[in-house]
Amino acid sequence: MKILQLMSCRGWSSDAYWAARITRELERRGHLVTLGCRVGTEARVIDRARREGVERVTTLSLAGGVHPVADGGDLRRLRAMLSDVDVIHVHRGKEHWLAAVANRLVPTPRPIVRTRHIAQAVRPHAANRWLYRRGTAFVVTVTEAIRRQYVAAGLVDPDRVAALPGGADTERYHPRPRDPETYTRLGGRPDRPLVGMIAGLRIMKGHEIVVEAAARLAARGVRPHFVFVGRGPMEPRVRDAIERAGLGPQFTFAGFVDDLTAILAALDVVLYTPLDSDGMSRVIFEYLAAGRPLIAARVGVVPEVLTDREHAALVPAGDAQALAEALERLVRDPATAARLGQAGRRLVEERYSGARVASALEDRYARLVAAGAA
């Protein structure tokens, strides 16, 4: 099939990643997929998409808000492109509306698929009712909770919306031997487990909860080494909390890194501790694909896809005591940690790999194209 993926992201976000990953997975399956991106995002989005393996990229204005000149240009481009496309897959509101209008300007409309990446409810006003009930063939959500929102709002019938979480690249992220140099650089030592968290240092990501849990563990004589991978505006505040707790020697700030696979291989335990989540965090599935023992807060997609003590250790969001207890169990019991890591890898392979998501989309696309031809 010839598939046009459109995403107007200004930066490298979860929806940009999802669009790029699925584009690549569909390309692997033999489809001709073009990823349409916002003009001017070469460094922030397009280069990252190419690093994910995306081969065919085009740009459109995809300007935020209503811009008659830019929008008119995009509509003309899309109208011309639709003659050589079987399916259009959109990821945000801007491209959704442009694709729906362009579809009304061609003799044979193409099926439009929309992925919803966040849990903020879509308002069921008249324009959105038209967009989803008449202008959209199918809706994909990244969590079951988002799927239920659509159905409850009456925007789509239950048979026209499906939750497809996951999408991890299981060829890139897989269990691999630890690189001694990376391990040492992150603060690893043979006598102390290395616990890592990959997340931007922002207020909702829960870094301060990790610091509080580390302090509780230190009071019990349990002192793993922690590494925060990422950057963000909360970094000074988090560093200050670490120093006030007297935990400076136990923490490493790694900043941005080029090779996450090497970082993951170095870690004995990985953390996902946001205070809240409005969708699917890709890092969960990359942790699992890499076979890392995971402690995760019960937010977003976590309780939908993971079973406590079967695939990961699950804790209440924002609960430093529960996090400390889960950490102590895993660092004191490497066999249990290894079992969780292996179970997480199997789970991703069986249900949540990029190949699995692409296969489900491929099947849906084929049915939509066949229905349109009929």
C-alpha positions in Angstrom: 0.0 0.0 0.0 0.9 3.7 -0.4 0.6 5.4 3.0 0.9 9.0 3.9 1.7 9.7 7.5 1.2 13.4 8.6 2.4 14.9 11.9 2.8 18.6 12.7 5.1 18.2 15.8 7.5 21.1 16.3 9.8 18.9 18.4 10.6 15.2 19.1 7.7 14.2 21.2 6.0 10.8 21.9 3.6 11.3 18.9 6.5 12.2 16.6 8.4 9.1 17.8 5.3 6.9 17.3 4.7 8.2 13.8 8.3 7.6 12.9 8.5 4.2 14.4 5.3 3.0 12.7 6.5 4.5 9.4 9.7 2.5 9.6 7.9 -0.7 10.7 5.5 -0.4 7.7 8.4 0.2 5.4 10.0 -3.0 6.7 6.8 -4.8 5.7 7.1 -3.6 2.1 4.7 -0.7 2.1 5.6 2.7 0.4 5.3 5.2 3.3 5.9 8.9 3.2 6.2 10.8 6.5 4.9 14.4 6.1 6.5 16.8 8.7 6.2 20.4 9.5 8.6 22.6 7.5 11.5 24.0 9.5 11.8 21.0 11.8 14.7 19.4 10.1 17.0 19.4 13.1 14.4 18.7 15.8 12.1 16.1 14.1 13.2 15.1 10.6 16.8 14.2 11.4 15.5 12.1 14.4 13.0 10.4 12.2 15.7 9.5 9.7 17.8 8.1 12.6 14.8 5.8 13.3 15.2 4.5 9.8 12.5 6.5 8.0 13.4 6.8 4.3 10.8 9.0 2.6 10.1 12.4 4.1 8.3 15.4 2.8 7.4 18.8 4.4 4.3 20.9 4.5 3.6 24.2 6.3 1.3 22.6 8.9 1.2 26.0 10.6 -0.5 26.2 14.1 -3.9 27.8 14.2 -5.6 29.1 11.1 -3.4 30.5 8.4 -5.3 31.0 5.2 -2.2 31.3 2.9 -0.2 28.4 4.4 -3.3 26.2 4.8 -4.3 26.9 1.2 -0.9 25.8 0.1 -1.1 22.6 2.1 -4.5 21.8 0.8 -3.3 22.1 -2.8 -0.3 19.9 -2.0 -2.4 17.3 -0.3 -5.0 17.3 -3.0 -2.3 16.5 -5.5 -0.7 13.9 -3.3 -4.0 12.0 -2.6 -4.1 10.7 -6.2 -1.2 8.5 -5.4 -2.1 7.5 -1.8 -4.2 4.6 -0.5 -4.4 5.6 3.2 -3.8 8.9 5.1 -2.7 8.5 8.8 -2.7 11.7 10.9 -1.5 12.4 14.4 -2.6 15.9 15.5 -5.6 18.1 15.0 -4.0 20.4 12.4 -3.2 17.7 9.9 -6.4 15.9 10.7 -8.5 18.9 9.5 -6.3 19.6 6.5 -6.6 15.9 5.4 -10.3 15.8 5.9 -10.9 19.0 3.9 -8.5 17.8 1.1 -10.4 14.6 1.0 -13.5 16.5 0.0 -11.7 18.1 -2.9 -10.8 14.9 -4.7 -13.1 12.6 -6.8 -12.3 9.5 -4.7 -11.7 10.2 -1.0 -9.1 8.1 0.8 -9.6 6.6 4.2 -8.2 8.8 7.1 -6.9 7.1 10.2 -6.3 9.3 13.3 -4.0 8.3 16.2 -4.8 10.1 19.5 -1.7 10.2 21.7 -3.0 12.1 24.8 -5.7 11.5 27.3 -7.2 15.0 27.1 -10.8 14.4 26.0 -11.9 15.6 22.6 -14.8 17.9 22.9 -17.9 16.5 21.1 -19.0 19.7 19.5 -20.6 19.8 16.0 -17.3 20.3 14.1 -15.6 17.4 15.9 -18.7 15.2 15.4 -18.4 15.8 11.7 -14.6 15.3 11.7 -14.8 12.0 13.5 -18.1 10.6 12.3 -17.9 11.6 8.7 -14.3 12.7 8.0 -12.5 9.8 9.7 -12.5 6.1 8.8 -10.8 4.8 11.9 -9.2 6.0 15.2 -6.2 4.5 16.9 -5.4 5.3 20.6 -2.3 4.6 22.5 -4.2 3.5 25.7 -7.5 1.8 26.4 -8.6 4.7 28.6 -8.3 7.1 25.6 -10.3 4.7 23.5 -13.1 4.6 26.1 -13.2 8.4 26.1 -14.0 8.5 22.4 -16.8 5.9 22.8 -18.3 7.6 25.8 -18.3 11.0 24.0 -20.2 9.4 21.1 -17.6 10.6 18.6 -16.9 7.1 17.1 -18.6 3.8 17.3 -16.8 1.1 19.3 -15.9 -0.8 16.1 -14.2 2.2 14.6 -11.6 2.8 17.4 -8.9 0.5 18.8 -6.1 0.9 21.4 -2.7 0.0 20.0 -0.1 0.7 22.8 3.5 -0.1 22.3 5.7 0.1 19.2 9.2 -0.5 20.6 11.9 -1.4 18.2 12.8 -4.9 19.4 15.7 -5.2 17.0 17.4 -2.1 18.4 16.3 -2.6 22.1 17.1 -6.0 23.3 19.1 -7.6 26.2 22.8 -7.2 25.5 26.1 -7.4 27.4 27.1 -4.5 29.6 29.8 -2.2 28.3 32.3 -1.8 31.2 33.2 1.8 30.2 29.6 3.0 30.1 28.9 1.3 33.4 31.8 3.0 35.1 31.0 6.4 33.6 27.4 6.2 35.0 28.7 5.5 38.5 28.4 1.7 38.5 30.4 -0.3 41.0 30.4 -4.1 41.6 29.2 -3.6 45.2 26.3 -1.3 44.4 23.4 -1.9 42.0 22.9 0.8 39.3 19.4 2.2 39.2 18.5 4.4 36.2 15.7 6.7 35.1 15.4 8.1 31.5 13.2 11.1 31.5 13.3 14.9 31.0 13.9 16.7 34.3 10.4 18.2 34.5 8.1 18.6 37.5 5.7 15.7 36.7 8.4 13.1 36.0 8.9 12.3 39.7 12.7 12.8 40.1 12.2 14.2 43.6 10.2 11.1 44.6 13.2 9.1 43.5 15.5 11.2 45.7 13.1 10.8 48.7 13.1 7.0 48.1 16.9 7.0 48.0 17.0 8.9 51.3 14.7 6.3 52.9 16.8 3.5 51.6 20.0 5.1 52.8 18.5 5.3 56.3 18.2 1.5 56.2 21.7 1.1 55.0 20.7 0.3 51.3 22.7 2.5 48.9 22.3 1.7 45.2 23.8 4.3 42.8 21.3 6.3 40.8 21.6 7.8 37.3 19.3 10.4 35.8 19.4 10.4 32.0 18.0 13.6 30.4 17.8 17.3 31.0 15.2 19.8 31.8 14.3 22.9 33.9 14.0 20.9 37.2 17.6 19.9 37.2 18.8 22.6 39.7 15.9 21.8 42.0 16.6 18.1 41.9 20.3 18.6 42.5 19.5 20.7 45.5 17.2 18.0 46.9 20.0 15.5 46.5 22.6 17.7 48.3 20.2 18.6 51.1 19.6 14.8 51.7 23.4 14.2 51.7 23.2 11.8 48.8 25.5 13.6 46.3 27.9 10.6 45.9 25.0 8.3 45.1 23.7 10.2 42.0 25.0 10.8 38.5 23.4 13.2 36.0 24.1 11.8 32.5 22.4 14.5 30.5 21.4 13.7 26.9 23.0 10.5 25.5 23.4 9.3 21.9 23.2 5.5 22.6 20.4 4.6 24.9 20.9 0.9 24.2 24.3 1.0 25.9 22.9 3.0 28.9 20.1 0.5 29.3 22.4 -2.5 29.2 24.4 -0.9 32.1 21.4 -0.6 34.4 20.4 -3.2 37.0 17.0 -1.6 37.6 15.0 1.0 35.7 12.4 3.5 36.9 9.2 5.1 35.5 7.9 7.3 38.2 5.7 10.2 36.8 3.2 11.8 39.1 0.7 11.6 36.2 0.6 10.5 32.6 -1.6 11.6 29.7 -0.8 8.9 27.3 1.7 6.2 26.4 5.4 6.7 27.4 7.6 5.0 24.9 10.4 4.6 27.4 8.3 1.9 29.3 8.4 -0.3 26.2 12.0 0.3 25.5 12.9 -0.6 29.1 11.0 -3.8 28.7 12.4 -4.6 25.3 15.9 -4.2 26.7 15.1 -6.8 29.4 15.6 -4.4 32.2 13.8 -5.0 35.6 11.2 -2.2 35.8 9.6 -0.4 38.7 6.7 1.7 37.4 4.1 4.0 38.8 0.5 3.0 38.1 -0.3 5.8 35.7 -1.2 6.1 32.0 -0.7 2.9 30.1 1.1 1.1 32.9 -1.9 -0.6 34.7 -3.3 -1.6 31.3 -0.3 -3.5 30.0 1.7 -4.6 33.1 0.9 -7.0 35.9 2.5 -6.3 39.3 5.3 -8.8 40.1 4.8 -10.6 36.8 6.1 -8.1 34.3 7.3 -5.3 36.6 7.0 -4.0 40.2 4.1 -1.5 40.2 3.8 1.3 42.9 1.4 4.1 43.5 2.4 7.4 41.8 4.1 9.8 44.1 4.6 7.2 46.9 8.3 7.4 47.9 7.9 4.7 50.6 6.4 2.2 48.2 9.1 3.0 45.7 11.8 2.5 48.3 10.3 -0.8 49.3 10.1 -2.0 45.7 13.7 -0.9 45.1 15.0 -2.7 48.2 13.2 -5.9 47.1 14.8 -5.9 43.7 18.4 -4.8 44.6 18.4 -7.5 47.4 17.0 -10.2 45.1 18.8 -10.2 41.7 17.0 -13.5 40.7 13.6 -11.8 41.0 14.9 -8.8 39.1 16.2 -11.0 36.3 12.9 -12.8 36.1 11.0 -9.6 35.8 13.4 -8.4 33.0 12.9 -11.6 31.1 9.2 -11.5 31.5 9.1 -7.9 30.3 11.0 -8.7 27.2 8.7 -11.6 26.3 5.7 -9.4 26.8 6.9 -6.8 24.4 7.8 -9.4 21.8 4.4 -11.0 22.1 2.2 -7.9 22.2 3.8 -4.5 22.1 6.6 -4.5 19.5 6.6 -2.1 16.6 6.2 -5.1 14.3 3.0 -6.1 16.2 1.5 -2.6 16.0 2.4 -2.3 12.4 0.8 -5.7 11.6 -2.4 -4.6 13.3 -2.4 -1.3 11.4 -1.6 -3.1 8.1 -4.7 -5.3 8.6 -6.9 -2.3 9.4 -5.6 -0.3 6.4 -6.3 -3.2 4.0 -9.8 -3.5 5.3 -10.4 0.2 4.9 -9.0 0.3 1.4 -11.1 -2.8 0.4 -14.2 -1.2 1.8 -13.5 2.0 -0.1 -13.0 0.2 -3.3 -16.3 -1.8 -2.8 
